[in-house]
Each structure stands twice: as C-alpha cells, then as structure tokens.
Amino acid sequence: MAHGRVIVNNYPLRDTNIHSYRTDPSYFSIVQIGNEIKPIIAYAVFIYNSTDQNISVQAIVNVDTTQTYPDISFGNLYTVNSSGDGWFVENFQNYPVEYISYQVSASTAPTIGYVFVELFVYRG
C-alpha cells in the first residue's frame, strides 16, 4: 500500500542555490519514514516543474531533524525539464533511513513557475 506525502509544496524557485527544508521550511518538509510497523520496500516520487528552466532534485536523508547531523544525499539525482514532470521509483530495502526530504536546484535561475514534489512510500 502506498501513502503520499507532499515534500515540496509549490516552491517558487528563482535562483541557482540549493534549497531544502533547512533553507525554506515553509515550502519544504522532512518526513519520518522509519519506526513504522511494516518495512519500506520502495518509494516513488512525483516531481512537477512549472518553471522555465530544467531543475535537479535529490533525495536527502537524516537520522533526526535537529540539524545535529548533516543531510546525506540518497538515491539518484533527477533532472526534470522545464514545464515538465516525472515519476521516479527507487528500491529502498536495506537502508536505515529515518527521515527523508528533497533538495531542489537549477543551473539557470527560473523566472516563473514553481516546483512540487510528492513522495509515495510502499511498505511490505
């Protein structure tokens, strides 16, 4: 069974910096996916990019939300074309991940649009 969680909620990306829940907490969330009864089998992520530039999206994971430990890049770096979207699926077994979020960037600053990311977790 899948459960969807919005991670990036209509973020108006306008520069080339890397943005995440640490830099823009009103648009980005970090969600707890560990410590639940059924183990995670895989996850799918839906990314919608309505900006006028290609964007890069990377999963980041951590063991807590206190910012005591650095975030760790996880899985593949996804590129989503301007005014495009995509579904991406990764195997998630055998990784001790407690919290997950996403970071977003662009190599050329967008002038319009927003970024939306929703995570779907599949449990065994």
LOLUM-746263 format. One line per field, with one value per residue (C-alpha): x, y, z; residue number from 1. Coordinates in nm, 4 decimals. Example, Ala and Ser with C-alpha at 12.3 -4.5 7.8 and 13.67 -1.06 7.14 Angstrom:
xx 1.2300,1.3670
yy -0.4500,-0.1060
zz 0.7800,0.7140
num 1,2
END
This chain:
xx 0.0000,0.1288,0.0976,0.1650,0.3293,0.3938,0.7609,0.7960,0.4793,0.4743,0.8196,0.8842,1.2481,1.4168,1.7931,2.0676,2.1131,2.0293,1.7014,1.5748,1.3774,1.6714,1.6723,1.2992,1.0960,0.7692,0.7820,0.9832,0.9080,1.1133,0.9070,0.9670,0.9504,1.1299,0.9994,0.6766,0.5411,0.5824,0.9224,0.9663,1.0011,1.0370,0.9394,0.8131,0.8437,0.6346,0.8054,0.6274,0.8305,0.6313,0.9370,1.1020,1.4294,1.5379,1.5738,1.7664,1.6015,1.7886,1.6578,1.8282,1.8055,1.8948,1.8648,1.6938,1.5548,1.7638,2.0309,2.2892,2.3930,2.4453,2.1963,2.3092,2.2266,2.0326,1.9431,1.9621,1.9788,1.6709,1.6514,1.3090,1.2743,1.1118,0.7322,0.7622,0.7022,0.8139,0.7651,1.0788,1.0993,1.3853,1.4440,1.4526,1.5250,1.8194,1.8722,1.8356,1.6603,1.4657,1.3799,1.3652,1.3244,1.4327,1.6542,1.5957,1.8241,1.8585,2.1738,1.9960,1.7638,1.3964,1.1846,0.8363,0.6611,0.7087,0.8290,0.6105,0.7376,0.5267,0.6704,0.4868,0.6193,0.5412,0.5509,0.5728
yy 0.0000,0.3485,0.6604,1.0020,1.2926,1.6367,1.7257,2.0409,2.2473,2.4819,2.6315,2.9415,2.8658,3.1879,3.1343,2.8732,2.7919,2.4529,2.4723,2.2276,2.2062,2.3770,2.6828,2.7135,2.5352,2.6995,2.5191,2.2029,1.9267,1.6482,1.3403,1.0499,0.7199,0.4943,0.3267,0.2062,-0.1471,-0.2599,-0.2249,0.0022,-0.1832,0.1054,0.4609,0.6604,1.0334,1.2596,1.5834,1.8673,2.1575,2.4503,2.6792,2.7949,2.6092,2.2483,2.1555,1.8978,1.7146,1.4972,1.2939,1.3754,1.1634,1.2068,1.0320,1.3283,1.6764,1.8723,1.9673,1.7965,1.5702,1.6652,1.5529,1.2694,1.2537,0.9373,0.7646,0.9225,1.2881,1.3549,1.6147,1.7438,1.9588,2.3000,2.2784,1.9034,1.6292,1.2798,0.9708,0.8101,0.4832,0.3524,0.0431,0.1326,-0.2003,-0.2434,0.1283,0.2549,0.5799,0.7602,1.0943,1.1905,1.5128,1.6563,1.9386,2.1365,2.3482,2.4876,2.5727,2.8761,3.0817,3.0335,3.3457,3.1903,2.8835,2.6557,2.3085,2.0417,1.7077,1.4284,1.1108,0.7773,0.5104,0.1433,-0.0848,-0.4623
zz 0.0000,-0.0853,0.1183,-0.0428,0.1370,-0.0099,0.0394,-0.1723,-0.1836,-0.4858,-0.4243,-0.6424,-0.7354,-0.8592,-0.8215,-0.8611,-0.4914,-0.3424,-0.1496,0.1140,0.4382,0.6092,0.3825,0.3071,0.5779,0.4760,0.1391,0.2166,0.4690,0.6150,0.6928,0.9244,0.7426,0.9916,1.3046,1.1454,1.1593,0.8001,0.6315,0.3322,0.0027,-0.2397,-0.2940,-0.5864,-0.6227,-0.8423,-0.9453,-1.1229,-1.2602,-1.3979,-1.4103,-1.7317,-1.6555,-1.6040,-1.2373,-1.0359,-0.7474,-0.4961,-0.2030,0.1253,0.4400,0.8039,1.1386,1.3049,1.2402,1.4911,1.2365,1.4601,1.1742,0.8095,0.5474,0.3226,-0.0477,-0.1236,-0.4489,-0.7892,-0.8869,-1.1003,-1.3758,-1.4722,-1.7815,-1.7755,-1.7782,-1.7253,-1.4737,-1.3979,-1.1850,-1.0442,-0.8487,-0.6353,-0.4276,-0.0594,0.1088,0.3446,0.4093,0.7670,0.6784,0.9492,0.7814,0.4141,0.2242,-0.1125,-0.2245,-0.5419,-0.7609,-1.1118,-1.3075,-1.4584,-1.2398,-1.3312,-1.3742,-1.3490,-1.2113,-0.9135,-0.8081,-0.6463,-0.5087,-0.3589,-0.2098,-0.2151,0.0230,-0.0432,0.2598,0.2714
num 1,2,3,4,5,6,7,8,9,10,11,12,13,14,15,16,17,18,19,20,21,22,23,24,25,26,27,28,29,30,31,32,33,34,35,36,37,38,39,40,41,42,43,44,45,46,47,48,49,50,51,52,53,54,55,56,57,58,59,60,61,62,63,64,65,66,67,68,69,70,71,72,73,74,75,76,77,78,79,80,81,82,83,84,85,86,87,88,89,90,91,92,93,94,95,96,97,98,99,100,101,102,103,104,105,106,107,108,109,110,111,112,113,114,115,116,117,118,119,120,121,122,123,124
END
